[in-house]
Amino acid sequence: VVVWAIVVAVLFSIVPMKDDAKDDGIRCAACLVMGALMSGLSGYIGMTVATEGNVRTTVACARGTLNDGLQVAFTAGAAMGFGVVGLAAVGLSFLIIVMKPDRSQLEAIQYTHSFGFGASSIALFARVAGGIYTKAADVGADLVGKVEAGIDEDDPHNPAVIADNVGDNVGDVAGMGADLFESYIGSIIGAATLGGDAPELLAMPMWLAAGGLIASFIGFFFVSTKEKGDGWNTNLTALMFALEKGMYIANVIFLIFAAVIVILLFGADSEQGWKMFICVVVGLVAGMAIGKGTEFFTSFDYGPTISIKDRARTGPATVIIQGMGVGMVSTILPTLILVGAIVACNELSGQYGIALAAVGMLGTLAVSLSTDAYGPVADNAGGLAEMAGLGPDVRAKTDSLDALGNTTAAMGKGFAVGSAVLTALSLLAAFKHEATKEKHLSFEIWDPILLAGTLLGAMLPFFFAALTMMSVGKAAAEMIDEVRRQFREIKNEKGITLLQAIQKVTATGSIADEDDVEPDSDRCVQISTRSSVKEMIAPGVYAVFTPMITGFMVGPRMLMGLLAGCIGSAAMMAIMMGNAGGAWDNSKKLCEKLKIKKTDQGKACVVGDTVGDPFKDTSGPSLDILLKLMAMVSLLIAPLVDGQDDWETWYFGLIVLVICIIATLVLMQKNILTWQDPLGAASIGGGDASEAPAGAPTVVKAWSDGPREAGASID
């Protein structure tokens, strides 16, 4: 953040947005730092409260009813929801007020582009690094613990369980919060920029955000349930309504506020004002519809997920094939919803109408994000109940909350994709508005320059997703190796290994304290932390540098094509990966419900879930960040490329390209961009042991009698 603040300060000091303004660079840098600070602070608040909420939810389920546990978990999630919206609203309002002296309204709004870029940089860190952190631990815990050793998901003997639970808060609370913080402010900035110098068009998204916050606060108090908590036999529809009624009430109140805002700003007889109101309604309904569509493709109550469980009878391969098919088919419904919303809003109020649809979709973000952040709190509450050895009645309540959390998490990811697309479209329109002030530019789709940019943009999400997927694979390999090592080597005073203790618990159901063995969880947390911070660098470098290289070297026309291609490609991939991962996850949950999780069919679903983990929690959600971050970077540099012809400032782009190449070489030298095995040169399938260098690690399964030479078969 500091480096980018310095870069922005230098750029806008050399080429200020206002002629003869000497402090533009300092203003932009300050806005960037403030955006990063607000986004990071919201994530910190959410993680801190969620960590406390994990324990308190478990205690509430142990001492009270299911409703007590639901209230505690939802309140913990609300800290994230209201923290994100509150800090975003305060930050944007404060900046516009502070930047207004000696500037026009439109010039003051331009400084918020730096605020958005700062928030995007933290969102990239939270989403990508958080996703790598949590999924490295999750994959290691699942493959070695559940598939190889046959123990339960949150068994305290599994060294990766603590890292997995910590990762839920990092990736699903802070990551989702930073993602939607970016969408929230991006939608407001896009609408405000398109509003130009018209005061009522600037006020519209601001007032809608304020009305949505008040509506969410009212809806928060309506979340409750009378269900008893019968584990997997709980009526999930009734339990889901306990959360949804808070959102429904908030949405109705928000629409009432929106109608009042239209009357106050445009008058009761303004046709254009009511068209804008309809755009807000369309956005709100589209968000809810995408969430419901996601629920159909990922819930184990419906055919798509059940079909994956059925394919598990023939092994993991058919589970993966069916899951991929489900994910691809699931792109149809949200795409049709988004296309309908875009076309309708454009017809009603043009590009500003699309921006208002994004604001409307995110209007009640405080309560909808509370519902989403509730999921990892409930999940970890169940894990704590398992590790603490609490009774089956407590586990029945936490399992009920966890089952509900799985559904809300999948719906939240679908909502995040939809809001990201509409936000990116509004930012794209804002970029065109800012980049064509000095001179009209042609943006025809048949233009070779624009088409070349579109192809480049369509490729980037695949590259970005590949980097994050392989990062999870490398980190998970280290985690798996560490968990297997601990199973073999960690012993207690009696010489009993961790694996022997697990086998005794599995056989008898209990173990004496003097015979038990405690794993080294700190080591697994260290692996996840180190890997996540290191592996997020490469995706971040290419996400930021690509639009800068394209915009400076070729020009704003190719950059427009780049953004358009990226939005379309990233949206489809994010929906496919999120829904496929969610369906794989819930097929495993369905096996648990049917009590077949330790059969071959259940283990095949666990393998599918392991493949789906980086799909739904790392690569898929990270694509939401990619398309918004690239749009925000483009909007930030728009004043620097305003009205430029193709190749006019190619030398600036060449400088950025050289820096990007140097960064790539450094990443290769540090083995961040590499095809090498993170565990060394040991061969699993056999081969010449002499090919492995001295000291190369051995590959040993958890139940192996001892280490084998590198290159030896483990079967």
KOLLUMNU-810081 format. One line per field, with one value per residue (C-alpha): x negated, y, z; residue in three letters. Coordinates in steps of 0.25 Angstrom, whole numbers, plus 5000, padded with zeros to 4 digits. Each point is the difference from the previous one (the first is absolute). Example, Ala and Ser with C-alpha at 12.3 -4.5 7.8 and 13.67 -1.06 7.14 Angstrom:
KOLLUMNU-810081
px <- 4951; 4994
py <- 4982; 5014
pz <- 5031; 4998
r <- ALA; SER
This chain:
KOLLUMNU-810081
px <- 5000; 4989; 4993; 5012; 5003; 4986; 5002; 5014; 4994; 4989; 5009; 5011; 4990; 4994; 5013; 5011; 5014; 5002; 4991; 4990; 5004; 4987; 5007; 5007; 4990; 5001; 5015; 5000; 4990; 5007; 5014; 4993; 4994; 5013; 5008; 4990; 5001; 5015; 5001; 4989; 5007; 5013; 4994; 4992; 5013; 5008; 4989; 4998; 5015; 5002; 4989; 5007; 5013; 4995; 4999; 5012; 5009; 4995; 5003; 5014; 5003; 4995; 5008; 5012; 5008; 4997; 5006; 4990; 4988; 5006; 5001; 4986; 4994; 5009; 4996; 4985; 5002; 5007; 4987; 4994; 5013; 5002; 4985; 4998; 5012; 4997; 4985; 5003; 5011; 4992; 4987; 5007; 5008; 4988; 4991; 5010; 5002; 4985; 4996; 5011; 4993; 4994; 5006; 5013; 5009; 4995; 4985; 5003; 5006; 4988; 4991; 5009; 4995; 4987; 5008; 5006; 4987; 4995; 5012; 4997; 4986; 5004; 5012; 4989; 4992; 5012; 5006; 4988; 4991; 5012; 5005; 4986; 4999; 5013; 5000; 4985; 5005; 5013; 4995; 4989; 5010; 5009; 4991; 4991; 5010; 5013; 4996; 4987; 5002; 5015; 5002; 5011; 4999; 4997; 4993; 4990; 4989; 4999; 4989; 5006; 5014; 4996; 4994; 5013; 5008; 4992; 5000; 5015; 5000; 4989; 5006; 5015; 5001; 4989; 4999; 5015; 5001; 4988; 5006; 5014; 4994; 4993; 5013; 5008; 4991; 4997; 5015; 5002; 4987; 5005; 5014; 4994; 4990; 5011; 5008; 4991; 5002; 5015; 5002; 5012; 4993; 4988; 5010; 5008; 4990; 4996; 5014; 5003; 4988; 5005; 5014; 4995; 4992; 5012; 5008; 4990; 4999; 5015; 5000; 4989; 5010; 5009; 4991; 5004; 5005; 5009; 4993; 4994; 4988; 5000; 4987; 5001; 5015; 5003; 5010; 4990; 5011; 5006; 4986; 4996; 5012; 4995; 4989; 5007; 5012; 4990; 4995; 5014; 5005; 4987; 5002; 5015; 4996; 4988; 5010; 5009; 4988; 4996; 5013; 5000; 4986; 5005; 5011; 4991; 4989; 5008; 5015; 5012; 5003; 4986; 5001; 4984; 5000; 5010; 4992; 4988; 5008; 5003; 4986; 4997; 5011; 4995; 4986; 5006; 5008; 4989; 4991; 5011; 5003; 4985; 4999; 5012; 4994; 4987; 5008; 5007; 4986; 4993; 5010; 5001; 5015; 5000; 4996; 4987; 4992; 5008; 4995; 4985; 5003; 5006; 4987; 4992; 5003; 4991; 4988; 4994; 4998; 5015; 5002; 4991; 5006; 5014; 4996; 4994; 5012; 5009; 4991; 5001; 5015; 5001; 4995; 5013; 5010; 4991; 4995; 5015; 5003; 4988; 5003; 5015; 4996; 4989; 5009; 5012; 4992; 4993; 5014; 5005; 4989; 4987; 4987; 5004; 5012; 4990; 4992; 5013; 5003; 4987; 5003; 5013; 4995; 4990; 5010; 5003; 4985; 4999; 5011; 4997; 4985; 5004; 5007; 4988; 4989; 5009; 4996; 4986; 5003; 5010; 4991; 4989; 5010; 5002; 4985; 4998; 5011; 4994; 4986; 5006; 5007; 5014; 5012; 5008; 5011; 4990; 4995; 5014; 5002; 4987; 5002; 5013; 4993; 4989; 5009; 5007; 4987; 4996; 5012; 4998; 4985; 5004; 5010; 4991; 4990; 5010; 5005; 4985; 4998; 5013; 4996; 4986; 5005; 5010; 4989; 4989; 5010; 5003; 4985; 4998; 5010; 4993; 4987; 5005; 5006; 4987; 4991; 5008; 5001; 4989; 5004; 5010; 4995; 5006; 5003; 5006; 4999; 4996; 4987; 4988; 4994; 5012; 5002; 4985; 5002; 5013; 4992; 4989; 5010; 5008; 4987; 4996; 5010; 4995; 4986; 5004; 5008; 4989; 4990; 5009; 5003; 4986; 4997; 5010; 4994; 4986; 5004; 5009; 4989; 4991; 5012; 5003; 4985; 5000; 5012; 4995; 4987; 5007; 5008; 4988; 4990; 5007; 5000; 5004; 4992; 5004; 4995; 5014; 5001; 5011; 5004; 5001; 5008; 5010; 5001; 5004; 5010; 5006; 5001; 5005; 5006; 4992; 4985; 4994; 4994; 4986; 5001; 5004; 4991; 5001; 4996; 4992; 5010; 4991; 4992; 5012; 5004; 4986; 5000; 5014; 4995; 4987; 5006; 5012; 4992; 4989; 5010; 5009; 4989; 5000; 5015; 5000; 4988; 5007; 5014; 4995; 4989; 5008; 5010; 4989; 4991; 5012; 5005; 4987; 4993; 5012; 5011; 5014; 5007; 4992; 5002; 5015; 4999; 4991; 5011; 5011; 4994; 4995; 5014; 5007; 4990; 4998; 5015; 5002; 4988; 5003; 5015; 4995; 4989; 5008; 5012; 4992; 4993; 5012; 5007; 4988; 5000; 5014; 5000; 4990; 5009; 5012; 4991; 4998; 5016; 5002; 4989; 4992; 4988; 4990; 5004; 4993; 5011; 4998; 4985; 5002; 5009; 4989; 4990; 5010; 5001; 4985; 4999; 5012; 4994; 4990; 5011; 5011; 4991; 4987; 5000; 5015; 5002; 4986; 5006; 5010; 4988; 4993; 5011; 5002; 4986; 4996; 5012; 4996; 4986; 5005; 5009; 4988; 4991; 5011; 4996; 4986; 5005; 5012; 5002; 4987; 4999; 4994; 4985; 4999; 4993; 4994; 4987; 5008; 5006; 4986; 4995; 5011; 4998; 4985; 5004; 5010; 4989; 4990; 5011; 5003; 4985; 4999; 5012; 4994; 4987; 5007; 5007; 5014; 5002; 4995; 5004; 4991; 5005; 5001; 4996; 4988; 4996; 5006; 5007; 5013; 5002; 4987; 4987; 4985; 4997; 4986; 5007; 5005; 4990; 4994; 5009; 5013; 5012; 5007; 5014; 5007; 5015; 5005; 5001; 4987; 4990; 4989; 4993; 4996; 4989; 5004; 5005; 5006; 5014; 5009; 5011
py <- 5000; 5010; 4997; 5002; 5013; 5005; 4996; 5007; 5013; 5001; 4997; 5010; 5011; 4999; 5000; 5006; 4998; 5015; 5009; 5007; 4992; 4996; 4992; 4990; 4989; 5002; 5000; 4987; 4993; 5004; 4994; 4987; 4998; 5003; 4990; 4989; 5004; 5000; 4986; 4994; 5005; 4995; 4986; 5001; 5003; 4989; 4989; 5005; 4999; 4987; 4994; 5003; 4996; 4986; 4997; 5007; 4993; 4987; 5004; 5005; 4987; 4992; 5008; 5005; 4998; 4999; 5014; 5005; 4995; 5006; 5013; 5000; 4995; 5010; 5012; 4996; 5000; 5014; 5006; 4997; 5005; 5013; 5002; 5000; 5009; 5010; 5002; 5000; 5011; 5008; 4999; 5005; 5011; 5005; 5000; 5008; 5010; 5002; 5000; 5010; 5013; 5007; 4988; 4998; 4989; 4991; 5003; 4996; 4987; 4997; 4998; 4989; 4992; 4999; 4996; 4989; 4995; 4999; 4992; 4991; 4997; 4996; 4991; 4993; 4997; 4995; 4992; 4994; 4998; 4996; 4990; 4994; 5000; 4993; 4990; 4995; 4996; 4995; 4991; 4994; 4998; 4993; 4991; 4995; 5000; 4996; 4992; 4993; 5000; 4999; 5010; 5010; 5014; 5008; 4989; 5007; 4990; 5006; 5010; 5008; 5002; 5013; 5006; 4996; 5007; 5012; 5000; 5001; 5013; 5005; 4996; 5000; 5011; 5010; 4996; 5001; 5013; 5006; 4995; 5006; 5013; 5002; 4997; 5009; 5013; 4996; 5001; 5013; 5006; 4995; 5006; 5013; 5002; 4997; 5011; 5011; 5013; 4998; 5001; 4991; 4989; 5000; 5000; 4988; 4989; 5006; 5002; 4986; 4994; 5008; 4994; 4986; 5001; 5004; 4990; 4989; 5004; 4998; 4987; 4995; 4999; 4991; 4988; 4988; 4986; 4990; 4988; 4990; 4996; 4985; 5000; 4996; 4997; 5015; 5006; 5009; 5007; 5005; 5003; 5008; 5008; 5005; 5007; 5004; 5007; 5010; 5003; 5000; 5010; 5009; 4999; 5005; 5011; 5004; 5001; 5009; 5009; 5000; 5005; 5011; 5004; 5000; 5010; 5009; 5001; 5000; 5002; 4991; 5003; 4997; 4989; 4999; 4999; 4988; 4994; 5000; 4994; 4989; 4998; 4999; 4989; 4992; 5000; 4996; 4989; 4995; 4998; 4992; 4991; 4997; 4996; 4991; 4994; 4997; 4993; 4990; 4996; 4998; 4996; 4985; 5001; 5001; 4992; 5005; 4997; 4987; 4996; 5002; 4991; 4989; 5001; 4997; 4985; 4999; 5008; 5014; 5001; 5000; 5010; 5010; 4998; 5002; 5012; 5007; 4998; 5005; 5013; 5003; 4998; 5009; 5012; 5001; 5005; 5011; 5004; 5002; 5008; 5009; 5002; 5003; 5010; 5007; 5001; 5005; 5011; 5005; 5002; 5007; 5009; 4997; 4997; 5008; 4990; 4988; 5007; 5002; 4985; 4997; 5009; 4994; 4986; 5004; 5009; 4991; 4994; 5002; 4989; 4991; 5000; 4997; 4988; 4996; 5002; 4992; 4987; 4999; 5004; 4988; 4991; 5002; 4999; 4986; 4997; 5006; 4991; 4988; 5003; 5003; 4986; 5006; 4991; 4996; 5010; 5012; 4994; 4999; 5015; 5004; 4990; 5007; 5014; 4994; 4994; 5014; 5007; 4991; 5005; 5015; 4999; 4995; 5010; 5011; 4996; 5001; 5014; 5004; 4996; 5008; 5012; 5000; 4999; 5012; 5008; 4997; 5004; 5014; 5002; 4996; 5011; 5010; 4997; 5003; 5013; 5004; 4996; 5007; 5014; 5006; 4993; 4991; 4986; 4988; 4987; 4991; 4985; 4997; 5009; 4991; 5008; 4998; 4985; 4998; 5006; 4991; 4987; 5004; 5004; 4986; 4993; 5007; 4993; 4986; 5004; 5007; 4988; 4990; 5008; 4999; 4985; 4996; 5009; 4992; 4987; 5003; 5005; 4988; 4990; 5006; 4999; 4985; 4997; 5007; 4993; 4986; 5003; 5003; 4988; 4992; 5007; 5008; 4991; 5001; 4996; 4986; 4999; 5000; 5007; 5009; 4990; 4989; 5009; 5003; 4985; 4998; 5010; 4995; 4986; 5003; 5014; 5005; 5001; 5003; 5013; 4994; 4992; 5012; 5007; 5015; 5005; 5012; 5009; 5012; 4994; 4999; 5014; 5005; 4992; 5006; 5014; 5000; 4994; 5009; 5013; 4995; 4995; 5012; 5008; 4995; 5002; 5014; 5004; 4996; 5005; 5014; 5001; 4994; 5012; 5010; 4994; 4999; 5014; 5007; 4992; 4999; 5009; 5001; 4993; 4987; 5001; 5001; 4987; 4994; 5003; 4995; 4987; 4998; 5003; 4990; 4989; 5002; 5000; 4987; 4993; 5006; 4995; 4986; 4998; 5005; 4992; 4987; 5001; 5003; 4987; 4992; 5004; 4998; 4986; 4997; 5005; 4992; 4988; 5004; 5001; 4987; 4994; 4994; 5010; 4989; 4991; 5000; 5009; 5010; 5000; 5003; 5012; 5005; 5000; 5008; 5010; 5001; 5003; 5010; 5007; 5009; 5002; 5006; 5006; 5005; 5001; 5003; 5011; 5006; 5002; 5010; 5008; 4999; 5006; 5011; 5003; 5001; 5010; 5008; 5001; 5004; 5011; 5005; 5002; 5005; 5015; 4996; 4994; 5009; 5002; 4993; 4993; 4986; 4999; 5015; 4997; 4987; 5003; 5001; 4986; 4995; 5004; 4993; 4988; 4999; 5001; 4989; 4991; 5003; 4996; 4987; 4997; 5002; 4992; 4988; 5002; 4999; 4987; 5007; 4998; 4986; 4986; 4994; 4990; 5008; 4987; 4998; 4990; 4988; 4991; 4994; 4990; 4994; 5004; 5001; 5004; 5005; 5011; 5007; 5009; 4997; 5004; 4999; 4998; 4986; 4998; 4991; 4998; 5002; 4985; 4996; 4992; 5010; 5008; 4995; 5004; 5011; 4994; 4987; 4997; 5003; 4989
pz <- 5000; 5004; 4986; 4992; 5008; 4996; 4986; 4999; 5007; 4990; 4988; 5004; 5004; 4986; 4993; 5009; 4998; 5001; 4993; 5009; 5012; 5008; 5010; 4992; 5002; 5015; 5000; 4991; 5009; 5013; 4994; 4996; 5014; 5006; 4991; 5004; 5015; 5000; 4992; 5009; 5013; 4996; 4998; 5013; 5008; 4993; 5003; 5014; 5003; 4992; 5009; 5012; 4994; 4997; 5015; 5004; 4990; 5005; 5014; 4996; 4994; 5012; 5010; 4992; 4988; 4985; 4999; 5011; 4991; 4987; 5007; 5005; 4986; 4993; 5009; 4998; 4985; 5001; 5005; 4987; 4992; 5007; 5001; 4985; 4997; 5011; 4997; 4985; 5002; 5010; 4991; 4987; 5007; 5007; 4988; 4991; 5011; 5002; 4985; 4996; 5004; 4987; 4992; 4992; 5004; 4989; 5003; 5015; 4995; 4992; 5013; 5005; 4988; 5008; 5013; 4991; 4996; 5014; 5004; 4988; 5004; 5014; 4994; 4991; 5012; 5009; 4989; 4993; 5012; 5009; 4990; 4999; 5015; 5003; 4988; 5003; 5014; 4995; 4989; 5009; 5012; 4990; 4992; 5011; 5011; 4994; 4988; 5005; 5015; 5000; 5011; 5002; 4994; 5012; 5008; 5010; 4996; 4986; 5000; 4989; 5007; 5007; 4987; 4993; 5010; 5000; 4985; 5000; 5007; 4991; 4987; 5002; 5010; 4997; 4985; 4997; 5008; 4992; 4987; 5003; 5006; 4986; 4993; 5009; 4998; 4985; 4997; 5007; 4994; 4986; 5002; 5005; 4989; 4989; 5007; 4996; 5006; 5003; 5015; 5000; 4993; 5009; 5012; 4995; 5003; 5013; 5005; 4995; 5008; 5012; 4999; 4998; 5013; 5008; 4994; 5003; 5014; 5001; 4993; 5010; 5011; 4993; 4999; 5009; 4999; 5008; 4994; 5011; 4993; 4995; 4993; 4985; 5003; 5002; 4991; 4992; 4993; 5013; 5006; 4987; 5001; 5014; 4993; 4987; 5008; 5005; 4986; 4994; 5010; 4998; 4985; 5001; 5009; 4991; 4988; 5008; 5003; 4985; 4996; 5010; 4995; 4986; 5004; 5008; 4989; 4987; 5004; 5001; 4985; 4994; 4990; 5000; 5015; 5000; 4989; 5009; 5011; 4991; 4998; 5015; 5001; 4988; 5007; 5013; 4994; 4991; 5012; 5007; 4988; 4998; 5014; 4999; 4987; 5007; 5011; 4990; 4994; 5013; 5010; 5003; 5000; 4985; 4988; 4995; 5013; 5002; 4986; 5005; 5012; 4991; 4991; 5012; 4999; 4988; 5007; 5001; 4985; 4997; 5012; 4994; 4986; 5005; 5009; 4988; 4992; 5011; 5001; 4985; 4999; 5012; 4993; 4991; 5011; 5006; 4986; 4995; 5013; 4998; 4985; 5003; 5011; 4991; 4988; 5008; 5008; 4988; 4993; 5012; 5004; 4992; 5006; 5013; 5001; 5000; 5011; 5008; 4998; 5006; 5012; 5002; 5000; 5011; 5007; 5012; 5000; 5015; 5003; 4988; 5003; 5015; 4994; 4992; 5012; 5009; 4992; 5005; 5014; 5000; 4993; 5011; 5011; 4996; 4999; 5014; 5005; 4993; 5006; 5014; 5000; 5003; 4999; 4988; 5004; 4998; 4987; 4995; 5002; 4994; 4988; 4998; 5000; 4991; 4990; 4999; 4999; 4988; 4992; 5004; 4996; 4986; 4998; 5005; 4990; 4989; 5005; 5000; 4985; 4996; 5008; 4994; 4986; 5001; 5008; 4990; 4989; 5007; 5002; 4985; 4996; 5009; 4994; 4986; 5006; 5006; 4988; 4989; 5006; 4992; 4987; 4994; 4998; 4992; 5008; 4989; 5003; 4986; 5002; 5000; 5012; 5008; 4996; 5003; 5014; 5002; 4997; 5010; 5010; 4998; 5003; 5013; 5009; 4995; 5003; 5014; 5004; 4996; 5009; 5012; 4997; 4999; 5012; 5008; 4995; 5004; 5014; 5002; 4996; 5011; 5009; 4997; 5001; 5014; 5005; 4996; 5007; 5013; 4999; 4999; 5009; 5011; 5012; 5015; 5012; 4998; 4986; 4994; 4987; 4995; 4990; 5011; 5009; 4988; 4997; 5015; 5000; 4987; 5005; 5015; 4999; 5011; 5005; 5014; 5002; 5003; 4986; 4992; 4991; 4997; 4985; 4997; 4994; 5000; 4989; 4991; 5003; 4996; 4987; 4996; 5004; 4993; 4987; 4999; 5002; 4990; 4989; 4999; 4995; 4985; 4998; 5006; 4991; 4987; 5004; 5002; 4989; 4989; 4999; 5002; 4989; 4990; 5003; 4999; 4989; 4990; 5006; 5006; 4989; 5002; 5015; 4998; 4992; 5011; 5011; 4991; 4998; 5014; 5006; 4991; 5001; 5015; 5003; 4993; 5007; 5014; 4999; 4995; 5010; 5012; 4997; 4996; 5013; 5008; 4994; 5002; 5015; 5002; 4993; 5012; 5010; 4994; 5002; 5015; 5001; 4994; 5009; 4988; 5002; 5003; 4989; 4986; 4995; 5011; 4998; 4986; 5003; 5010; 4988; 4992; 5012; 5001; 4985; 5002; 5012; 4992; 4989; 5009; 5011; 4993; 4985; 4997; 5011; 4995; 4986; 5006; 5006; 4986; 4992; 5010; 5003; 4985; 4998; 5012; 4995; 4986; 5006; 5009; 4987; 4991; 5002; 4996; 4987; 4997; 4985; 4996; 4986; 4999; 5003; 5004; 5013; 4997; 5007; 5014; 4997; 4997; 5013; 5008; 4991; 5003; 5015; 4999; 4993; 5011; 5010; 4993; 5000; 5014; 5003; 4992; 5007; 5014; 4995; 5001; 4985; 4998; 4995; 5010; 5011; 5013; 5008; 4991; 4990; 5006; 4990; 5004; 4988; 5001; 4993; 5002; 5014; 4996; 4992; 5013; 5007; 5013; 5011; 4992; 5008; 5000; 4997; 5011; 5003; 5014; 5003; 4993; 5009; 4997; 4990; 4987; 4990; 4990; 4988; 5007; 4998; 5012; 4996
r <- VAL; VAL; VAL; TRP; ALA; ILE; VAL; VAL; ALA; VAL; LEU; PHE; SER; ILE; VAL; PRO; MET; LYS; ASP; ASP; ALA; LYS; ASP; ASP; GLY; ILE; ARG; CYS; ALA; ALA; CYS; LEU; VAL; MET; GLY; ALA; LEU; MET; SER; GLY; LEU; SER; GLY; TYR; ILE; GLY; MET; THR; VAL; ALA; THR; GLU; GLY; ASN; VAL; ARG; THR; THR; VAL; ALA; CYS; ALA; ARG; GLY; THR; LEU; ASN; ASP; GLY; LEU; GLN; VAL; ALA; PHE; THR; ALA; GLY; ALA; ALA; MET; GLY; PHE; GLY; VAL; VAL; GLY; LEU; ALA; ALA; VAL; GLY; LEU; SER; PHE; LEU; ILE; ILE; VAL; MET; LYS; PRO; ASP; ARG; SER; GLN; LEU; GLU; ALA; ILE; GLN; TYR; THR; HIS; SER; PHE; GLY; PHE; GLY; ALA; SER; SER; ILE; ALA; LEU; PHE; ALA; ARG; VAL; ALA; GLY; GLY; ILE; TYR; THR; LYS; ALA; ALA; ASP; VAL; GLY; ALA; ASP; LEU; VAL; GLY; LYS; VAL; GLU; ALA; GLY; ILE; ASP; GLU; ASP; ASP; PRO; HIS; ASN; PRO; ALA; VAL; ILE; ALA; ASP; ASN; VAL; GLY; ASP; ASN; VAL; GLY; ASP; VAL; ALA; GLY; MET; GLY; ALA; ASP; LEU; PHE; GLU; SER; TYR; ILE; GLY; SER; ILE; ILE; GLY; ALA; ALA; THR; LEU; GLY; GLY; ASP; ALA; PRO; GLU; LEU; LEU; ALA; MET; PRO; MET; TRP; LEU; ALA; ALA; GLY; GLY; LEU; ILE; ALA; SER; PHE; ILE; GLY; PHE; PHE; PHE; VAL; SER; THR; LYS; GLU; LYS; GLY; ASP; GLY; TRP; ASN; THR; ASN; LEU; THR; ALA; LEU; MET; PHE; ALA; LEU; GLU; LYS; GLY; MET; TYR; ILE; ALA; ASN; VAL; ILE; PHE; LEU; ILE; PHE; ALA; ALA; VAL; ILE; VAL; ILE; LEU; LEU; PHE; GLY; ALA; ASP; SER; GLU; GLN; GLY; TRP; LYS; MET; PHE; ILE; CYS; VAL; VAL; VAL; GLY; LEU; VAL; ALA; GLY; MET; ALA; ILE; GLY; LYS; GLY; THR; GLU; PHE; PHE; THR; SER; PHE; ASP; TYR; GLY; PRO; THR; ILE; SER; ILE; LYS; ASP; ARG; ALA; ARG; THR; GLY; PRO; ALA; THR; VAL; ILE; ILE; GLN; GLY; MET; GLY; VAL; GLY; MET; VAL; SER; THR; ILE; LEU; PRO; THR; LEU; ILE; LEU; VAL; GLY; ALA; ILE; VAL; ALA; CYS; ASN; GLU; LEU; SER; GLY; GLN; TYR; GLY; ILE; ALA; LEU; ALA; ALA; VAL; GLY; MET; LEU; GLY; THR; LEU; ALA; VAL; SER; LEU; SER; THR; ASP; ALA; TYR; GLY; PRO; VAL; ALA; ASP; ASN; ALA; GLY; GLY; LEU; ALA; GLU; MET; ALA; GLY; LEU; GLY; PRO; ASP; VAL; ARG; ALA; LYS; THR; ASP; SER; LEU; ASP; ALA; LEU; GLY; ASN; THR; THR; ALA; ALA; MET; GLY; LYS; GLY; PHE; ALA; VAL; GLY; SER; ALA; VAL; LEU; THR; ALA; LEU; SER; LEU; LEU; ALA; ALA; PHE; LYS; HIS; GLU; ALA; THR; LYS; GLU; LYS; HIS; LEU; SER; PHE; GLU; ILE; TRP; ASP; PRO; ILE; LEU; LEU; ALA; GLY; THR; LEU; LEU; GLY; ALA; MET; LEU; PRO; PHE; PHE; PHE; ALA; ALA; LEU; THR; MET; MET; SER; VAL; GLY; LYS; ALA; ALA; ALA; GLU; MET; ILE; ASP; GLU; VAL; ARG; ARG; GLN; PHE; ARG; GLU; ILE; LYS; ASN; GLU; LYS; GLY; ILE; THR; LEU; LEU; GLN; ALA; ILE; GLN; LYS; VAL; THR; ALA; THR; GLY; SER; ILE; ALA; ASP; GLU; ASP; ASP; VAL; GLU; PRO; ASP; SER; ASP; ARG; CYS; VAL; GLN; ILE; SER; THR; ARG; SER; SER; VAL; LYS; GLU; MET; ILE; ALA; PRO; GLY; VAL; TYR; ALA; VAL; PHE; THR; PRO; MET; ILE; THR; GLY; PHE; MET; VAL; GLY; PRO; ARG; MET; LEU; MET; GLY; LEU; LEU; ALA; GLY; CYS; ILE; GLY; SER; ALA; ALA; MET; MET; ALA; ILE; MET; MET; GLY; ASN; ALA; GLY; GLY; ALA; TRP; ASP; ASN; SER; LYS; LYS; LEU; CYS; GLU; LYS; LEU; LYS; ILE; LYS; LYS; THR; ASP; GLN; GLY; LYS; ALA; CYS; VAL; VAL; GLY; ASP; THR; VAL; GLY; ASP; PRO; PHE; LYS; ASP; THR; SER; GLY; PRO; SER; LEU; ASP; ILE; LEU; LEU; LYS; LEU; MET; ALA; MET; VAL; SER; LEU; LEU; ILE; ALA; PRO; LEU; VAL; ASP; GLY; GLN; ASP; ASP; TRP; GLU; THR; TRP; TYR; PHE; GLY; LEU; ILE; VAL; LEU; VAL; ILE; CYS; ILE; ILE; ALA; THR; LEU; VAL; LEU; MET; GLN; LYS; ASN; ILE; LEU; THR; TRP; GLN; ASP; PRO; LEU; GLY; ALA; ALA; SER; ILE; GLY; GLY; GLY; ASP; ALA; SER; GLU; ALA; PRO; ALA; GLY; ALA; PRO; THR; VAL; VAL; LYS; ALA; TRP; SER; ASP; GLY; PRO; ARG; GLU; ALA; GLY; ALA; SER; ILE; ASP
